[in-house]
Amino acid sequence: MNPTDSVAQLRARWTPESTAAAIRRLQGQAPALETPTMEFEGRTLLDLRGIRIEQTQLDGAVLRDLNLRWATVRDVGFMGATLIGCNLSQANFAECYFRRATFRDCSIVNAKFSASDFSNGHLEHCRLDFSTFTGCELRLDDVTFRRDAPPQTLARVCRNLKLNAMSLGHFTDASELAYAERNYERQVLRQQILAPGSAPVARLRSLALWLDAVLFNWIWGYGERPWRLTLAMTAAILAFGTLQYSLNAVPGHDWWEHIYFSGITFLTIGYGDLAPVGFLPRLLAMVEGVAGILFIGMLIASATKKIMYR
């Protein structure tokens, strides 16, 4: 077959006899008919483009150098199977059983997986750009990302895996994937800042967004690391209190009492037992109060998210 053949032509070539022969080949048995091959990037691939495989077992099979592009695979068991260097791009897998299966160095670009079980399976250094997983039992620990993939790709992969994890109630994985997604997005902004030939306005916009992302990562990890927010709040109370002490905001009181004043101001408690004197200390107290409201709001949002996840 010509590599440029249409999807309709590729699918039309698969008769029941040729499909059965291809399945026998995948199962390690001698096929009754010859299965087509093709050359791609110096490799000889078993050409199964457009094939439709349903309700069969490939458990424990070692599948190497397959081209399953545009294939439709439904209700097939791949338990303990190993797929190495296979092209699964734009393939559709539904209700398949990938328990303890290993995908290694496979191209899984724009593939669709639905209601499939990847329990204790592994996706190792595979290209997963634009692939979607819907209702698939797949944990984050079972995915090893490609180190050479660009951050734009990794951000999309994390986003798709996050949606699948949330749909199954794997909220710890969803949290980690959300954090990874934002980190990769920050790397994209950094690349845009350093990209040669980019317009000054676009570069400044990317810089502003990058600084915003860095700040929010430090403060609370984009809402996924609330303990950072607690540390940031403590640091802010100490910093404001020390600054007020240097300004002698509350005359006749020591450093610790200024920290106490800073704490009740930041936390918007405001007992009224201490009050700043002078324009600058009062202005600083107002700024600290606004900052405290923002920080407390962020803490509530992050805590609510974690509670809902549980």
Secondary structure, DSSP 4 states (H G I P E B T S, - for coil): --TT--HHHHHHT--HHHHHHHHHHHTTSPPSSPPPEEEETTEEEEE-TT-EEEEEE-TT-EEESEE-TT-EEEEEE-TT-EEES-B-TT-EEES-B-TT-EEES-B-TT-EEES-B-TT-EEES-B-TT-EEES-B--GGGEE--TTS-HHHHHHHHHHHHHHHHHTT-HHHHHHHHHHHHHHHHHHHHHHHH-TT--HHHHHHHHHHHHHHHHHHHHHGGGT-HHHHHHHHHHHHHHHHHHHHHTTSSTT--HHHHHHHHHHHHTT---SS----SHHHHHHHHHHHHHHHHHHHHHHHHHHHHHHH-
